[in-house]
Amino acid sequence: MATIGRWSTHHPWRAIVAWLAFVAVAVAAMFAVFSIFGSLSSLDVKQAGVGLAAAVIIDATIVRAVLLPASMKLLGEWNWYLPRVLRWLPRAEIEGPSLHDPV
């Protein structure tokens, strides 16, 4: 787990680039769908479509490209802190069990 924290702490821009393609495709798809809502005749649906399209663009640019890396850099290892109340959750290991953990 410390490896992930060190990777994100020392290389926050590498983490952004790794997720850029995924986020860009998701944003493009959602923006296209919500923009189509703006071309419909119902005023309520138009407002909802334009609002959701704007929210998706704001989320992709400001939140994911600015606030998330900045907070990861500021928090450092605290990014990966799990409160004691949530220790009952199962540990998901993407890279397999650690060498220090008993099997």
N, C-alpha and C positions, 0 to 999 in steps of 0.2 A: 504494500500500500504506500510506503514511503517513496517508492520509485515514481508513482504517478504524481504525488505531491511535488517532488523535486522537478519533474519534467514540466509541470504547469507553472511552477514558481520561476524557474530560470528561463523558460522559453514560452511566455504567454502568446507571442505572435505565431509560433509554430502550432499551438493548439487551435488558434483561430483559422489558420490556413487549412488545417486538417479537416475542419468541419465546414469550410466555406462552400464546397461543392454541394454538400448535403443541404445546407441551409438555403443556398441560392435556388436549388431546384424546388424545394418545398415552398419558398416564398413566391417564386414565379407561378407555381401551380395555384396556390391559394389566391394570389393577387388576380390571376386570370379569371378564376371562378367568381370571386367577389366583384370584379369589374363587370362581368356579364350581368350581375344583378342590377347594376346601375343603368343598364340599357332597357330594363323592363318598364312597363307602363305604370305599375303601382308605385306611388310616392313612398310608401313605407318600406317597400323592398329596395327601392333606389337608395334611400337613406341608410338602410342597414348594410347594403353592399358597399357603398362608398366608405362608410365608417369602418367596416371590417377590413377593407383593402388598405385604408390608411393605417389602421392598427397593426396589420401584418408588416407593412413597410417600416413603421416606427420600431416595432419589436426587433426586426432583423437588423436595422442599422444602429439604433441607439443602444438598445439593451444588449444584443449579442456581440456587437462589434466594439462597443465602448465600455459600458458598465460592467459586463461580465469579466473581461480580461483585467480591468482595473481593480475590481474587487478580489479577483484571484491573486493578483500581485500583492495587494495590501494584506490579505489574510494569510498567505503563505501556506504553512502546514495545517492551519485551522480550516482550510477548505474541506479537509477529509475527516474532521472531528465528528464522531457520532456520540450524541448524548447518552448518558447511562440509561435513561428511560427506554431508549430504542435498542438496547443491546440484545433484546429477544429476537430481533429480525435476523433471518439467515444471512450469512456472509456469502456474497456472490464473488467468486474469484474468476476473473476473465483469463488470467494467465496460469491458472492452476494453483494448487496449494503452495504456500511458502515453504522454504527449506527448514524454517524454524518451527513451523507448526507440526504437531504430531499427526500422523496419518490415521 
